[in-house]
Amino acid sequence: MSGERITDLYGELAIHRVEEAIDKLEHAATDRLAGQTAEALEHAAAALACATALYVTPGGQLDERFQQQINDVIAAAASLEQLADFSRHHTNNHDL
């Protein structure tokens, strides 16, 4: 099997996993959606960090690219966590 075909198969697998995540998140309660999305992004950042640590040469161009992507995903997760906290706080104040 050629390297290009393997890359295509992994791309299809990644798309399938994204679709599964979207399906899971669509069934989440609205007030929990931001928190669950943040958690999914945190898992993605962790997986990318593990792959980087195992397979990428430190200090190289790919390492820098992956580190930037990890930082971007973490920043998105943090923003969603803030939104989730705000939503929970807002919901709890209305329950009083």
Protein Blocks (a to p, Z undefined) as FASTA:
>chain_A
ZZklmmmmmmmmmmmmmmmmmmmmmmpcfklmmmmmmmmmmmmmmmmmmmmmmmpcghia
klmmmmmmmmmmmmmmmmmmmmmmmmmmmmmmmmZZ
